[in-house]
């Protein structure tokens, strides 16, 4: 039987870096999803205020296994 995964898209943010924004997305997903197998950063953006980046954002596709009963 083939493995099946489901993907959800989450946006993470951090005042520190894109990496921390991606990590925040994975940590938030892990609160409600079991069996996360991968994370794919599909885009990055930033909020700029007064010539400085104040918030980093990443859009992340989170893959996790599909649980089957029976």
C-alpha positions as CSV (number, residue, x, y, z in Angstrom):
1,X,0.0,0.0,0.0
2,X,1.3,3.5,-0.9
3,X,2.0,6.1,1.7
4,X,-0.3,9.1,1.6
5,X,0.4,12.5,3.0
6,X,-1.8,15.6,3.4
7,X,-0.5,19.2,3.1
8,X,-1.7,22.3,4.9
9,X,-0.4,25.8,4.4
10,X,0.6,27.9,7.4
11,X,2.1,31.4,7.6
12,X,4.6,31.9,10.3
13,X,6.1,35.2,11.5
14,X,9.1,36.3,13.6
15,X,10.7,39.6,14.4
16,X,14.1,37.9,14.1
17,X,14.5,36.0,10.8
18,X,12.9,34.0,8.0
19,X,14.2,30.8,9.6
20,X,12.6,31.6,12.9
21,X,9.3,32.5,11.0
22,X,9.4,29.0,9.3
23,X,10.1,27.4,12.7
24,X,7.2,29.2,14.2
25,X,4.9,27.9,11.5
26,X,6.1,24.3,12.1
27,X,5.7,24.6,15.9
28,X,2.2,26.0,15.5
29,X,1.2,23.2,13.1
30,X,2.6,20.6,15.6
31,X,0.1,21.7,18.2
32,X,-2.8,20.2,16.1
33,X,-1.1,17.8,13.6
34,X,0.6,14.5,14.3
35,X,3.2,12.9,12.2
36,X,4.6,15.9,10.4
37,X,7.1,14.7,7.8
38,X,8.2,17.8,6.0
39,X,8.0,21.6,5.6
40,X,8.4,23.4,2.3
41,X,8.9,27.2,2.5
42,X,7.0,28.4,-0.6
43,X,7.4,32.2,-0.1
44,X,9.0,34.8,2.2
45,X,8.0,38.4,2.8
46,X,8.8,41.1,5.3
47,X,7.0,44.0,6.9
48,X,9.1,47.2,6.7
49,X,8.6,50.2,9.0
50,X,10.9,53.2,9.1
51,X,13.4,51.7,6.7
52,X,13.8,48.6,8.9
53,X,12.3,45.1,8.7
54,X,10.0,44.7,11.7
55,X,8.6,41.2,10.9
56,X,9.7,38.3,8.8
57,X,7.0,36.1,7.3
58,X,7.1,32.7,5.6
59,X,4.4,30.7,3.9
60,X,5.1,27.1,4.7
61,X,3.4,23.9,3.3
62,X,3.4,21.3,6.1
63,X,3.2,17.7,5.1
64,X,2.0,15.0,7.5
65,X,0.9,11.4,7.2
66,X,-2.7,10.4,6.8
67,X,-4.0,8.1,9.6
68,X,-6.3,5.4,8.5
69,X,-8.5,3.2,10.7
70,X,-9.1,-0.4,9.9
